């Protein structure tokens, strides 16, 4: 597509958040002219495809729990709902569970979070150390007083889910453009459109920033300063001599170390750390695994004192430094500028609910799920909303630097 073009809505970023929004917008109003601008159509550096692909209800904030409950509902029928001309996507949704270990330090908060999840109708279980050991014999659970297990938590093929949203959105009329947005155009306190690095201008009265770790950089061109930074996160894949008896859930230690089994007999492991670099760095460091993470892992799984590091990769979190929670909705000082950023590591699982919510805001429809708590106004008022349970913050390592 050449020259300047006019749209009703321009979405910057075609990952899970942008594509879910494009899908919901065109589903709710098929007459809308929607453009999605994606800087990397291969998604080689997209946080969506570089994540651990997890979805869980084990949060400590009511709205985050409800968002994940909706995501699980969507994933259950996703392949049927995204069918196009008789072709169904395969997302390999595996409900293998999430297991959060609990020590004395976080026991009270863990119990409050557990009770909240149960009150909302989530299937979660409180396990003793003996139950953990019985279910997963490789684990040394003696250092923990309990664990909370979510049997409906699990993981799926993020790339397949993204491609399905994208294909369905295009089928419904959304136009995807390969290009990099370099400036949001504004006039008299309102959005006018987006200028691409190619020189092309997309005029539209609504722009939605769904560019993940790149969003804060872009919205500066509209005079908006966000407390969101790009932070490198690394994942390591290794093979072990002593195999688990079956699939392991995503297991999260209070320190923030987490791991799970992957197809092909590998184990995936990661940990967010305060010294993780800020910036657009996609290198990965085997020394980090061998010298820091492996020794900690072996304390919990002694049988894994022999293993082989197979590969690794790095992606980016768009970390919200105010509170570790997303910024969703219209920016109060620029009419027509909507944001979906700052997800701090749990954006993939929040894509379905946030895409629907943004579409409802744009179309002035009553929200199916009220997510106004994540509104951007709290940034201007310096009013953080914080997950009450420290272990969840460590799992995402929401940073305040």
C-alpha beads as a LAMMPS data file, in Angstrom:
LAMMPS data file: protein, C-alpha beads

401 atoms
400 bonds

1 atom types
1 bond types

-500.0 500.0 xlo xhi
-500.0 500.0 ylo yhi
-500.0 500.0 zlo zhi

Masses

1 110.0

Atoms # bond

1 1 1 0.000 0.000 0.000
2 1 1 1.512 3.330 -1.122
3 1 1 0.813 6.947 -0.253
4 1 1 -1.211 8.372 2.584
5 1 1 -4.219 6.409 3.761
6 1 1 -7.191 7.157 5.986
7 1 1 -8.525 4.784 8.647
8 1 1 -10.966 4.843 11.529
9 1 1 -8.462 3.196 13.867
10 1 1 -4.706 2.693 13.594
11 1 1 -3.172 0.047 15.854
12 1 1 0.587 0.231 16.325
13 1 1 1.875 -3.243 17.073
14 1 1 0.551 -6.485 15.633
15 1 1 1.428 -8.872 18.453
16 1 1 -1.145 -10.575 20.648
17 1 1 -2.472 -7.292 22.027
18 1 1 -2.765 -5.499 18.685
19 1 1 -4.149 -8.483 16.821
20 1 1 -6.686 -9.304 19.525
21 1 1 -7.835 -5.679 19.422
22 1 1 -8.061 -5.718 15.620
23 1 1 -10.066 -8.932 15.778
24 1 1 -12.513 -7.606 18.350
25 1 1 -12.928 -4.219 16.662
26 1 1 -13.748 -5.722 13.270
27 1 1 -16.007 -8.318 14.857
28 1 1 -17.983 -5.706 16.799
29 1 1 -18.200 -3.273 13.874
30 1 1 -17.450 -4.788 10.434
31 1 1 -17.708 -1.330 8.830
32 1 1 -14.615 -0.015 10.633
33 1 1 -11.478 0.660 8.630
34 1 1 -8.736 -0.723 10.875
35 1 1 -4.995 -0.664 10.142
36 1 1 -2.395 -2.626 12.107
37 1 1 1.214 -1.461 11.764
38 1 1 3.825 -4.087 12.622
39 1 1 7.546 -3.328 12.564
40 1 1 8.528 -7.015 12.395
41 1 1 6.037 -9.199 10.478
42 1 1 8.221 -12.254 11.231
43 1 1 7.638 -11.647 14.971
44 1 1 11.216 -12.807 15.592
45 1 1 11.624 -10.310 18.437
46 1 1 8.022 -10.046 19.559
47 1 1 7.407 -10.612 23.255
48 1 1 4.354 -12.683 22.303
49 1 1 6.403 -15.370 20.607
50 1 1 9.421 -15.240 22.950
51 1 1 7.426 -15.794 26.126
52 1 1 6.883 -18.938 28.200
53 1 1 3.280 -18.902 26.906
54 1 1 1.685 -19.246 30.328
55 1 1 -1.863 -18.541 31.465
56 1 1 -2.873 -18.715 35.116
57 1 1 -5.515 -17.573 37.545
58 1 1 -3.049 -17.385 40.414
59 1 1 -2.893 -13.643 40.826
60 1 1 -3.590 -11.542 43.904
61 1 1 -5.579 -8.758 42.222
62 1 1 -9.233 -9.458 41.441
63 1 1 -9.128 -7.954 37.949
64 1 1 -6.002 -9.884 36.950
65 1 1 -7.691 -13.089 38.054
66 1 1 -10.827 -12.265 36.072
67 1 1 -8.758 -11.453 32.991
68 1 1 -7.148 -14.890 33.132
69 1 1 -10.456 -16.612 33.769
70 1 1 -11.715 -15.062 30.549
71 1 1 -8.540 -16.072 28.697
72 1 1 -9.047 -19.684 29.736
73 1 1 -12.630 -19.532 28.543
74 1 1 -11.457 -18.177 25.186
75 1 1 -8.676 -20.743 24.799
76 1 1 -11.064 -23.616 25.461
77 1 1 -12.961 -22.970 22.228
78 1 1 -10.303 -20.914 20.435
79 1 1 -9.601 -23.370 17.632
80 1 1 -13.274 -23.604 16.709
81 1 1 -13.884 -19.865 17.048
82 1 1 -10.904 -18.976 14.834
83 1 1 -11.787 -21.392 12.049
84 1 1 -11.519 -19.884 8.553
85 1 1 -12.866 -21.688 5.489
86 1 1 -12.836 -25.011 7.283
87 1 1 -9.267 -24.591 8.585
88 1 1 -8.750 -24.577 12.333
89 1 1 -5.575 -23.379 14.061
90 1 1 -3.790 -25.717 16.452
91 1 1 -2.685 -23.942 19.625
92 1 1 -1.898 -27.041 21.740
93 1 1 -3.459 -25.682 24.920
94 1 1 -2.082 -27.822 27.752
95 1 1 -3.514 -27.480 31.234
96 1 1 -0.528 -28.835 33.103
97 1 1 -0.892 -26.463 36.036
98 1 1 1.076 -23.814 37.890
99 1 1 2.622 -24.590 41.255
100 1 1 3.664 -21.680 43.477
101 1 1 5.849 -22.675 46.418
102 1 1 5.108 -20.974 49.740
103 1 1 7.522 -20.270 52.583
104 1 1 6.901 -18.725 55.994
105 1 1 7.612 -15.218 54.747
106 1 1 4.743 -15.137 52.284
107 1 1 2.357 -17.636 53.901
108 1 1 -0.280 -15.120 55.061
109 1 1 -0.374 -13.322 51.742
110 1 1 -0.472 -16.630 49.874
111 1 1 -3.511 -17.692 51.876
112 1 1 -5.311 -14.402 51.183
113 1 1 -4.628 -14.720 47.467
114 1 1 -5.747 -18.347 47.511
115 1 1 -8.990 -17.428 49.269
116 1 1 -9.673 -14.639 46.768
117 1 1 -9.119 -16.969 43.824
118 1 1 -11.481 -19.537 45.300
119 1 1 -14.108 -16.874 46.026
120 1 1 -14.106 -15.998 42.320
121 1 1 -14.730 -19.605 41.361
122 1 1 -11.184 -20.599 40.392
123 1 1 -9.981 -24.158 40.808
124 1 1 -6.953 -23.834 43.077
125 1 1 -5.599 -26.243 45.649
126 1 1 -3.514 -25.776 48.809
127 1 1 -0.911 -28.533 49.029
128 1 1 1.233 -29.624 51.945
129 1 1 4.946 -30.389 51.383
130 1 1 4.039 -34.079 51.529
131 1 1 1.460 -33.673 48.769
132 1 1 3.982 -31.825 46.614
133 1 1 6.538 -34.591 47.102
134 1 1 3.987 -37.302 46.365
135 1 1 2.910 -35.616 43.130
136 1 1 6.401 -34.599 42.006
137 1 1 8.993 -36.901 43.603
138 1 1 11.970 -35.042 42.134
139 1 1 11.172 -31.935 44.164
140 1 1 12.709 -31.285 47.580
141 1 1 9.736 -29.585 49.209
142 1 1 11.111 -29.624 52.753
143 1 1 12.151 -25.960 52.590
144 1 1 8.557 -24.864 51.952
145 1 1 5.473 -24.998 54.101
146 1 1 2.984 -25.332 51.249
147 1 1 2.261 -24.860 47.586
148 1 1 -0.724 -23.519 45.695
149 1 1 -1.623 -25.479 42.596
150 1 1 -3.879 -24.285 39.795
151 1 1 -4.920 -27.348 37.757
152 1 1 -6.474 -25.168 35.039
153 1 1 -3.329 -23.091 34.576
154 1 1 -1.200 -24.056 31.623
155 1 1 0.483 -23.009 28.400
156 1 1 -0.193 -22.909 24.685
157 1 1 1.436 -22.162 21.335
158 1 1 1.643 -18.383 21.369
159 1 1 2.702 -18.056 17.744
160 1 1 -0.222 -20.167 16.560
161 1 1 -2.663 -18.139 18.667
162 1 1 -1.232 -14.882 17.330
163 1 1 -1.440 -16.047 13.718
164 1 1 -5.036 -17.133 14.294
165 1 1 -6.042 -13.722 15.657
166 1 1 -4.236 -12.024 12.794
167 1 1 -5.825 -14.218 10.126
168 1 1 -9.302 -13.753 11.570
169 1 1 -8.861 -9.997 11.884
170 1 1 -7.754 -9.794 8.242
171 1 1 -10.682 -11.970 7.189
172 1 1 -12.948 -9.462 8.935
173 1 1 -11.373 -6.542 7.070
174 1 1 -8.365 -5.370 9.107
175 1 1 -5.367 -4.306 7.034
176 1 1 -1.874 -5.232 8.231
177 1 1 1.001 -2.982 7.148
178 1 1 4.679 -3.800 7.528
179 1 1 6.404 -0.674 8.760
180 1 1 7.692 1.229 11.751
181 1 1 5.695 4.047 13.256
182 1 1 8.046 6.914 14.045
183 1 1 5.598 9.601 15.187
184 1 1 2.069 9.958 16.492
185 1 1 0.521 13.009 14.864
186 1 1 -1.520 15.296 17.093
187 1 1 -3.299 18.600 16.818
188 1 1 -5.268 20.627 19.381
189 1 1 -4.918 17.923 22.021
190 1 1 -6.166 15.100 19.819
191 1 1 -4.763 12.340 17.629
192 1 1 -4.514 12.896 13.885
193 1 1 -2.780 9.664 12.879
194 1 1 0.660 8.072 12.566
195 1 1 3.663 8.770 10.374
196 1 1 5.789 5.792 9.360
197 1 1 9.531 5.801 8.808
198 1 1 8.837 5.142 5.145
199 1 1 7.253 8.593 4.978
200 1 1 3.740 7.240 4.643
201 1 1 1.050 8.867 6.799
202 1 1 -1.920 6.986 8.189
203 1 1 -4.573 9.475 9.222
204 1 1 -7.066 8.378 11.842
205 1 1 -8.835 9.922 14.834
206 1 1 -7.867 6.958 17.004
207 1 1 -4.424 5.438 17.545
208 1 1 -3.913 2.457 19.840
209 1 1 -0.397 1.811 21.152
210 1 1 0.059 -1.956 21.362
211 1 1 3.779 -2.075 20.602
212 1 1 4.872 -3.703 23.841
213 1 1 8.346 -2.629 24.891
214 1 1 8.468 -0.078 22.042
215 1 1 5.264 1.758 23.009
216 1 1 6.733 4.201 25.521
217 1 1 9.317 5.345 23.006
218 1 1 6.644 6.012 20.373
219 1 1 4.165 7.891 22.565
220 1 1 6.885 10.339 23.603
221 1 1 6.359 11.853 20.148
222 1 1 2.869 12.815 21.310
223 1 1 4.234 14.365 24.500
224 1 1 3.288 11.381 26.671
225 1 1 5.844 10.106 29.181
226 1 1 5.086 6.608 30.464
227 1 1 6.713 4.781 33.409
228 1 1 7.374 1.780 31.171
229 1 1 10.811 0.426 30.294
230 1 1 12.051 -2.426 28.063
231 1 1 13.816 -5.061 30.168
232 1 1 15.579 -8.166 28.875
233 1 1 14.321 -11.530 30.100
234 1 1 16.125 -14.783 29.348
235 1 1 14.811 -18.330 28.977
236 1 1 17.005 -21.447 28.974
237 1 1 16.193 -24.892 27.603
238 1 1 18.062 -27.892 28.945
239 1 1 17.987 -31.676 28.948
240 1 1 18.305 -33.721 32.119
241 1 1 19.703 -37.175 32.808
242 1 1 16.969 -37.949 35.334
243 1 1 13.623 -37.455 33.639
244 1 1 10.415 -36.516 35.472
245 1 1 7.689 -39.154 35.497
246 1 1 5.379 -36.894 33.506
247 1 1 4.797 -33.245 32.624
248 1 1 5.839 -30.772 35.297
249 1 1 3.713 -27.702 35.958
250 1 1 5.169 -24.235 35.729
251 1 1 6.822 -24.300 39.145
252 1 1 7.636 -20.960 40.765
253 1 1 9.883 -20.622 43.801
254 1 1 9.511 -17.631 46.170
255 1 1 12.805 -16.292 44.793
256 1 1 11.204 -15.938 41.360
257 1 1 12.971 -18.902 39.743
258 1 1 10.521 -20.772 37.516
259 1 1 10.597 -23.801 35.228
260 1 1 8.364 -26.285 33.424
261 1 1 8.618 -29.187 31.032
262 1 1 8.459 -28.567 27.299
263 1 1 7.656 -30.833 24.397
264 1 1 10.612 -32.913 23.256
265 1 1 11.677 -33.779 26.794
266 1 1 13.327 -30.432 27.545
267 1 1 12.951 -28.210 30.602
268 1 1 12.461 -24.447 30.234
269 1 1 13.737 -22.187 33.008
270 1 1 13.970 -18.491 33.736
271 1 1 14.264 -15.922 36.478
272 1 1 13.807 -12.182 36.463
273 1 1 16.582 -10.399 38.330
274 1 1 17.179 -6.781 39.402
275 1 1 20.302 -6.516 37.248
276 1 1 18.488 -7.470 34.035
277 1 1 19.471 -4.915 31.376
278 1 1 17.177 -2.106 30.346
279 1 1 17.075 -1.656 26.594
280 1 1 16.535 -3.538 23.370
281 1 1 19.028 -6.345 23.949
282 1 1 18.241 -9.842 22.649
283 1 1 21.470 -11.654 23.551
284 1 1 21.411 -14.564 26.000
285 1 1 24.082 -15.602 28.461
286 1 1 24.908 -19.237 29.229
287 1 1 27.090 -18.085 32.132
288 1 1 23.953 -16.780 33.866
289 1 1 22.462 -20.258 33.712
290 1 1 25.562 -22.193 34.756
291 1 1 26.746 -19.906 37.536
292 1 1 23.526 -18.522 39.008
293 1 1 20.355 -20.378 38.048
294 1 1 21.513 -23.982 37.902
295 1 1 22.919 -24.006 41.485
296 1 1 19.614 -22.645 42.779
297 1 1 17.647 -25.148 40.743
298 1 1 19.661 -28.100 42.059
299 1 1 18.821 -27.154 45.642
300 1 1 15.170 -27.791 44.785
301 1 1 15.661 -30.651 42.297
302 1 1 18.847 -32.458 43.443
303 1 1 18.578 -35.074 40.688
304 1 1 19.289 -32.371 38.115
305 1 1 22.918 -32.023 39.120
306 1 1 23.629 -33.501 35.676
307 1 1 22.111 -31.735 32.692
308 1 1 22.927 -30.267 29.310
309 1 1 22.123 -26.699 28.345
310 1 1 20.656 -26.999 24.839
311 1 1 19.743 -23.457 23.915
312 1 1 18.427 -20.139 25.186
313 1 1 16.837 -16.942 24.033
314 1 1 15.970 -13.469 25.252
315 1 1 12.887 -11.341 24.865
316 1 1 11.580 -8.120 26.333
317 1 1 9.160 -7.283 29.105
318 1 1 7.438 -3.905 28.921
319 1 1 7.852 -3.293 32.642
320 1 1 5.534 -0.855 34.364
321 1 1 7.738 0.770 36.971
322 1 1 4.851 2.360 38.847
323 1 1 3.237 -0.883 39.981
324 1 1 3.940 -3.808 37.641
325 1 1 0.434 -3.692 36.201
326 1 1 -0.766 -2.789 32.739
327 1 1 -1.729 0.655 31.467
328 1 1 -4.954 0.242 29.517
329 1 1 -7.248 2.841 28.035
330 1 1 -7.305 6.382 26.677
331 1 1 -4.559 8.771 27.730
332 1 1 -6.391 11.594 29.536
333 1 1 -4.407 14.425 27.937
334 1 1 -4.509 13.300 24.276
335 1 1 -7.947 12.551 22.882
336 1 1 -8.043 9.425 20.747
337 1 1 -4.746 7.989 22.008
338 1 1 -5.335 4.598 23.601
339 1 1 -2.694 2.462 25.297
340 1 1 -2.155 -1.186 26.084
341 1 1 1.313 -1.485 27.565
342 1 1 3.264 -2.125 30.769
343 1 1 2.122 -5.731 31.164
344 1 1 5.371 -6.632 32.931
345 1 1 5.433 -10.235 31.773
346 1 1 1.799 -11.345 31.697
347 1 1 0.612 -9.663 28.500
348 1 1 0.100 -12.844 26.469
349 1 1 -2.555 -14.246 28.783
350 1 1 -4.214 -10.847 29.035
351 1 1 -4.502 -10.363 25.278
352 1 1 -8.038 -11.724 24.811
353 1 1 -9.621 -9.638 27.580
354 1 1 -7.663 -6.469 26.859
355 1 1 -8.360 -6.596 23.118
356 1 1 -12.060 -6.903 23.842
357 1 1 -11.976 -4.131 26.456
358 1 1 -10.111 -1.668 24.226
359 1 1 -12.592 -2.336 21.430
360 1 1 -15.492 -1.654 23.768
361 1 1 -13.900 1.627 24.876
362 1 1 -13.292 2.756 21.302
363 1 1 -16.837 1.837 20.241
364 1 1 -18.327 3.303 23.435
365 1 1 -19.924 0.003 24.395
366 1 1 -20.484 -1.159 27.964
367 1 1 -17.404 -3.173 29.001
368 1 1 -17.972 -6.891 29.431
369 1 1 -15.307 -6.812 32.132
370 1 1 -14.523 -3.533 33.867
371 1 1 -10.777 -2.960 33.624
372 1 1 -10.866 0.734 34.473
373 1 1 -8.594 0.063 37.460
374 1 1 -5.751 -0.134 34.919
375 1 1 -6.599 3.246 33.431
376 1 1 -3.715 5.528 32.529
377 1 1 -5.059 8.336 34.741
378 1 1 -3.404 6.671 37.716
379 1 1 -0.031 7.568 36.193
380 1 1 -0.821 11.277 36.310
381 1 1 -2.130 10.914 39.853
382 1 1 0.770 8.699 40.985
383 1 1 -1.745 6.151 42.257
384 1 1 -0.207 2.662 41.898
385 1 1 -2.212 -0.536 42.158
386 1 1 -0.075 -3.341 43.464
387 1 1 -0.549 -7.076 43.614
388 1 1 -0.763 -7.734 47.338
389 1 1 1.314 -10.896 47.131
390 1 1 5.078 -10.485 46.815
391 1 1 5.580 -13.818 45.058
392 1 1 3.551 -12.687 42.066
393 1 1 5.641 -9.565 41.775
394 1 1 8.790 -11.668 41.883
395 1 1 7.422 -13.969 39.198
396 1 1 7.066 -10.982 36.867
397 1 1 9.853 -9.039 38.614
398 1 1 8.025 -5.754 38.303
399 1 1 10.812 -3.230 38.607
400 1 1 10.950 0.225 40.128
401 1 1 14.187 1.603 38.791

Bonds

1 1 1 2
2 1 2 3
3 1 3 4
4 1 4 5
5 1 5 6
6 1 6 7
7 1 7 8
8 1 8 9
9 1 9 10
10 1 10 11
11 1 11 12
12 1 12 13
13 1 13 14
14 1 14 15
15 1 15 16
16 1 16 17
17 1 17 18
18 1 18 19
19 1 19 20
20 1 20 21
21 1 21 22
22 1 22 23
23 1 23 24
24 1 24 25
25 1 25 26
26 1 26 27
27 1 27 28
28 1 28 29
29 1 29 30
30 1 30 31
31 1 31 32
32 1 32 33
33 1 33 34
34 1 34 35
35 1 35 36
36 1 36 37
37 1 37 38
38 1 38 39
39 1 39 40
40 1 40 41
41 1 41 42
42 1 42 43
43 1 43 44
44 1 44 45
45 1 45 46
46 1 46 47
47 1 47 48
48 1 48 49
49 1 49 50
50 1 50 51
51 1 51 52
52 1 52 53
53 1 53 54
54 1 54 55
55 1 55 56
56 1 56 57
57 1 57 58
58 1 58 59
59 1 59 60
60 1 60 61
61 1 61 62
62 1 62 63
63 1 63 64
64 1 64 65
65 1 65 66
66 1 66 67
67 1 67 68
68 1 68 69
69 1 69 70
70 1 70 71
71 1 71 72
72 1 72 73
73 1 73 74
74 1 74 75
75 1 75 76
76 1 76 77
77 1 77 78
78 1 78 79
79 1 79 80
80 1 80 81
81 1 81 82
82 1 82 83
83 1 83 84
84 1 84 85
85 1 85 86
86 1 86 87
87 1 87 88
88 1 88 89
89 1 89 90
90 1 90 91
91 1 91 92
92 1 92 93
93 1 93 94
94 1 94 95
95 1 95 96
96 1 96 97
97 1 97 98
98 1 98 99
99 1 99 100
100 1 100 101
101 1 101 102
102 1 102 103
103 1 103 104
104 1 104 105
105 1 105 106
106 1 106 107
107 1 107 108
108 1 108 109
109 1 109 110
110 1 110 111
111 1 111 112
112 1 112 113
113 1 113 114
114 1 114 115
115 1 115 116
116 1 116 117
117 1 117 118
118 1 118 119
119 1 119 120
120 1 120 121
121 1 121 122
122 1 122 123
123 1 123 124
124 1 124 125
125 1 125 126
126 1 126 127
127 1 127 128
128 1 128 129
129 1 129 130
130 1 130 131
131 1 131 132
132 1 132 133
133 1 133 134
134 1 134 135
135 1 135 136
136 1 136 137
137 1 137 138
138 1 138 139
139 1 139 140
140 1 140 141
141 1 141 142
142 1 142 143
143 1 143 144
144 1 144 145
145 1 145 146
146 1 146 147
147 1 147 148
148 1 148 149
149 1 149 150
150 1 150 151
151 1 151 152
152 1 152 153
153 1 153 154
154 1 154 155
155 1 155 156
156 1 156 157
157 1 157 158
158 1 158 159
159 1 159 160
160 1 160 161
161 1 161 162
162 1 162 163
163 1 163 164
164 1 164 165
165 1 165 166
166 1 166 167
167 1 167 168
168 1 168 169
169 1 169 170
170 1 170 171
171 1 171 172
172 1 172 173
173 1 173 174
174 1 174 175
175 1 175 176
176 1 176 177
177 1 177 178
178 1 178 179
179 1 179 180
180 1 180 181
181 1 181 182
182 1 182 183
183 1 183 184
184 1 184 185
185 1 185 186
186 1 186 187
187 1 187 188
188 1 188 189
189 1 189 190
190 1 190 191
191 1 191 192
192 1 192 193
193 1 193 194
194 1 194 195
195 1 195 196
196 1 196 197
197 1 197 198
198 1 198 199
199 1 199 200
200 1 200 201
201 1 201 202
202 1 202 203
203 1 203 204
204 1 204 205
205 1 205 206
206 1 206 207
207 1 207 208
208 1 208 209
209 1 209 210
210 1 210 211
211 1 211 212
212 1 212 213
213 1 213 214
214 1 214 215
215 1 215 216
216 1 216 217
217 1 217 218
218 1 218 219
219 1 219 220
220 1 220 221
221 1 221 222
222 1 222 223
223 1 223 224
224 1 224 225
225 1 225 226
226 1 226 227
227 1 227 228
228 1 228 229
229 1 229 230
230 1 230 231
231 1 231 232
232 1 232 233
233 1 233 234
234 1 234 235
235 1 235 236
236 1 236 237
237 1 237 238
238 1 238 239
239 1 239 240
240 1 240 241
241 1 241 242
242 1 242 243
243 1 243 244
244 1 244 245
245 1 245 246
246 1 246 247
247 1 247 248
248 1 248 249
249 1 249 250
250 1 250 251
251 1 251 252
252 1 252 253
253 1 253 254
254 1 254 255
255 1 255 256
256 1 256 257
257 1 257 258
258 1 258 259
259 1 259 260
260 1 260 261
261 1 261 262
262 1 262 263
263 1 263 264
264 1 264 265
265 1 265 266
266 1 266 267
267 1 267 268
268 1 268 269
269 1 269 270
270 1 270 271
271 1 271 272
272 1 272 273
273 1 273 274
274 1 274 275
275 1 275 276
276 1 276 277
277 1 277 278
278 1 278 279
279 1 279 280
280 1 280 281
281 1 281 282
282 1 282 283
283 1 283 284
284 1 284 285
285 1 285 286
286 1 286 287
287 1 287 288
288 1 288 289
289 1 289 290
290 1 290 291
291 1 291 292
292 1 292 293
293 1 293 294
294 1 294 295
295 1 295 296
296 1 296 297
297 1 297 298
298 1 298 299
299 1 299 300
300 1 300 301
301 1 301 302
302 1 302 303
303 1 303 304
304 1 304 305
305 1 305 306
306 1 306 307
307 1 307 308
308 1 308 309
309 1 309 310
310 1 310 311
311 1 311 312
312 1 312 313
313 1 313 314
314 1 314 315
315 1 315 316
316 1 316 317
317 1 317 318
318 1 318 319
319 1 319 320
320 1 320 321
321 1 321 322
322 1 322 323
323 1 323 324
324 1 324 325
325 1 325 326
326 1 326 327
327 1 327 328
328 1 328 329
329 1 329 330
330 1 330 331
331 1 331 332
332 1 332 333
333 1 333 334
334 1 334 335
335 1 335 336
336 1 336 337
337 1 337 338
338 1 338 339
339 1 339 340
340 1 340 341
341 1 341 342
342 1 342 343
343 1 343 344
344 1 344 345
345 1 345 346
346 1 346 347
347 1 347 348
348 1 348 349
349 1 349 350
350 1 350 351
351 1 351 352
352 1 352 353
353 1 353 354
354 1 354 355
355 1 355 356
356 1 356 357
357 1 357 358
358 1 358 359
359 1 359 360
360 1 360 361
361 1 361 362
362 1 362 363
363 1 363 364
364 1 364 365
365 1 365 366
366 1 366 367
367 1 367 368
368 1 368 369
369 1 369 370
370 1 370 371
371 1 371 372
372 1 372 373
373 1 373 374
374 1 374 375
375 1 375 376
376 1 376 377
377 1 377 378
378 1 378 379
379 1 379 380
380 1 380 381
381 1 381 382
382 1 382 383
383 1 383 384
384 1 384 385
385 1 385 386
386 1 386 387
387 1 387 388
388 1 388 389
389 1 389 390
390 1 390 391
391 1 391 392
392 1 392 393
393 1 393 394
394 1 394 395
395 1 395 396
396 1 396 397
397 1 397 398
398 1 398 399
399 1 399 400
400 1 400 401
